[in-house]
Amino acid sequence: MQQDKQPDYRPVVFRDRSAGYAFLTRSTATSEQSIEWDDGNTYPVIDVEISSESHPYFTGKARSVDPEGRIARFERRYGEGD
């Protein structure tokens, strides 16, 4: 493997501004911005639009589809089968 062709794999903070949530992980992503983390070190920060803290599926605020309403609409439209 050629060392000079691999991107740097380093600690990066991903921040979800809508949920006020940030987490530190390792990544090859780059950023011009930086943030001071809880441990006193400064890391590059990448703002994301959605994370597990704000995603409707993970927060339990997902829309539930009403399958009974779909069936009723189908039966109204095409009549009940014999």
Rosetta silent file (secondary structure, phi, psi, omega in degrees, C-alpha in Angstrom):
SEQUENCE: MQQDKQPDYRPVVFRDRSAGYAFLTRSTATSEQSIEWDDGNTYPVIDVEISSESHPYFTGKARSVDPEGRIARFERRYGEGD
SCORE:     score description
SCORE:     0.000 S_00000001
   1 L     0.000  137.766 -179.373    0.000    0.000    0.000 S_00000001
   2 L   -88.589  120.508 -174.274    1.338    3.430   -0.856 S_00000001
   3 H   -66.601  -37.100 -174.410    1.422    5.635    2.209 S_00000001
   4 H   -76.308   -5.492 -179.813    1.288    9.007    0.454 S_00000001
   5 H  -100.964   -7.089 -179.114   -1.998    8.239   -1.325 S_00000001
   6 L   -90.057  136.396  177.339   -4.056    7.455    1.786 S_00000001
   7 L   -71.226  156.754  177.866   -6.029   10.291    3.451 S_00000001
   8 L   -67.803  133.629  177.628   -5.321   11.122    7.088 S_00000001
   9 L  -109.316  106.753 -171.088   -7.492    9.171    9.522 S_00000001
  10 E  -141.901  169.078  177.415   -7.832   11.332   12.608 S_00000001
  11 E   -66.180  136.743  179.291  -10.302   12.376   15.334 S_00000001
  12 E  -140.898  142.995  175.803  -13.120   14.612   14.058 S_00000001
  13 E   -98.067  126.912  172.430  -16.176   16.071   15.811 S_00000001
  14 E  -103.263  129.758 -174.011  -19.508   15.749   14.009 S_00000001
  15 E  -123.339  127.309  174.205  -22.073   18.289   15.210 S_00000001
  16 E  -102.250  101.058 -176.192  -25.848   18.243   14.684 S_00000001
  17 L   -67.078  -32.228 -177.281  -26.860   21.842   15.312 S_00000001
  18 L   -67.473  -29.784 -179.447  -30.611   21.170   15.144 S_00000001
  19 L  -102.625   -8.083 -177.424  -30.419   18.732   18.068 S_00000001
  20 L    66.293   40.083 -173.950  -27.554   20.402   19.915 S_00000001
  21 E  -127.248  138.302  177.040  -25.614   17.145   19.793 S_00000001
  22 E  -140.886  148.910  176.717  -21.973   16.466   18.931 S_00000001
  23 E  -142.943  149.274 -178.187  -19.822   13.360   19.011 S_00000001
  24 E  -101.407  128.285  178.502  -16.141   12.641   18.571 S_00000001
  25 E  -147.773  178.857  176.930  -15.093    9.867   16.214 S_00000001
  26 E  -102.070  141.524 -176.482  -12.321    9.107   13.750 S_00000001
  27 E  -159.987  165.120  172.899  -12.744   10.034   10.093 S_00000001
  28 L   -97.807   -0.170 -179.756  -10.960   11.089    6.928 S_00000001
  29 L   -65.658  147.763 -179.826  -13.322   14.069    6.507 S_00000001
  30 L  -118.229  157.184  179.583  -11.729   17.510    6.510 S_00000001
  31 L  -155.607  149.053  175.111  -12.950   20.876    7.717 S_00000001
  32 L   -82.400  -23.498 -177.860  -11.684   24.443    8.013 S_00000001
  33 L   -86.862  156.261  176.069  -13.560   24.902   11.309 S_00000001
  34 E  -140.691  163.253 -178.072  -12.403   23.559   14.654 S_00000001
  35 E  -143.585  146.861  174.977  -13.867   23.146   18.125 S_00000001
  36 E   -89.151  123.485 -175.864  -12.444   22.641   21.585 S_00000001
  37 L   -89.604  173.700 -177.025  -13.733   19.325   22.929 S_00000001
  38 L   -59.285  -28.377 -178.217  -14.392   18.305   26.548 S_00000001
  39 L   -82.880    2.256  177.726  -10.915   16.827   26.904 S_00000001
  40 L    90.937   -8.120  178.884   -9.306   20.222   26.189 S_00000001
  41 L   -87.731  156.769  177.815   -8.028   19.288   22.719 S_00000001
  42 E  -103.635  129.925 -177.620   -9.017   21.075   19.520 S_00000001
  43 E  -127.990  154.011  171.811  -10.522   18.969   16.710 S_00000001
  44 E   -65.094  144.990 -179.401  -11.923   19.742   13.251 S_00000001
  45 E  -120.945  137.425  177.814  -15.715   20.006   13.354 S_00000001
  46 E  -122.442  122.543  178.598  -18.156   19.011   10.613 S_00000001
  47 E   -84.644  132.000  178.253  -21.769   20.185   10.797 S_00000001
  48 E  -117.090  152.333 -178.389  -24.365   17.645    9.685 S_00000001
  49 L   -77.926  -31.833 -175.551  -28.020   18.244    8.914 S_00000001
  50 L  -147.668  142.469  177.628  -29.324   15.142   10.614 S_00000001
  51 L  -140.109 -174.568  179.903  -28.008   12.586   13.087 S_00000001
  52 L   -65.084  -21.641  179.151  -29.424    9.853   15.284 S_00000001
  53 L   -78.182  -22.498 -177.402  -30.456   12.557   17.782 S_00000001
  54 L  -118.586   -5.660 -178.668  -32.657   14.400   15.277 S_00000001
  55 L   -74.539  131.102 -177.060  -33.723   11.674   12.823 S_00000001
  56 H   -57.658  -33.679 -179.046  -37.450   10.890   13.158 S_00000001
  57 H   -65.717  -43.836 -176.358  -36.885    7.133   13.029 S_00000001
  58 H   -80.921  -23.488 -179.580  -34.455    7.096   15.950 S_00000001
  59 H   -89.666   -8.266 -179.686  -36.310    9.689   18.048 S_00000001
  60 L    83.024   10.544 -179.525  -39.664    7.894   17.791 S_00000001
  61 L  -103.334   20.600 -178.904  -41.322   10.812   16.028 S_00000001
  62 L   -69.935  146.684  175.514  -41.613    9.014   12.700 S_00000001
  63 L   -70.658  137.725  175.028  -44.878    9.241   10.816 S_00000001
  64 L  -103.129  133.274 -179.445  -46.819    6.034   10.900 S_00000001
  65 L   -80.977  136.469 -178.934  -48.650    5.080    7.758 S_00000001
  66 L   -92.366   92.263 -177.369  -52.296    4.186    8.271 S_00000001
  67 H   -66.348  -28.456  179.428  -52.699    0.973    6.263 S_00000001
  68 H   -65.260  -37.592  177.298  -56.352    0.666    7.286 S_00000001
  69 H   -65.885  -36.591  177.239  -57.109    3.989    5.605 S_00000001
  70 H   -66.212  -42.413  179.846  -55.432    2.815    2.406 S_00000001
  71 H   -65.245  -43.443  179.357  -57.465   -0.383    2.355 S_00000001
  72 H   -62.595  -41.153  178.992  -60.705    1.500    2.992 S_00000001
  73 H   -65.129  -39.838  177.658  -59.931    3.953    0.194 S_00000001
  74 H   -62.514  -44.861 -179.345  -59.167    1.066   -2.177 S_00000001
  75 H   -66.667  -36.697  175.825  -62.445   -0.664   -1.309 S_00000001
  76 H   -64.320  -40.232 -175.666  -64.418    2.568   -1.789 S_00000001
  77 H   -72.614  -43.401 -173.051  -62.804    3.143   -5.128 S_00000001
  78 H  -112.288   -1.286  179.269  -63.070   -0.388   -6.552 S_00000001
  79 L    78.900  157.430  178.673  -65.769   -1.959   -4.376 S_00000001
  80 L   -76.273  138.671 -179.853  -65.427   -4.983   -2.153 S_00000001
  81 L   -74.242  150.209  179.215  -64.459   -8.196   -3.882 S_00000001
  82 L   -96.838    0.000    0.000  -66.872  -11.169   -3.837 S_00000001
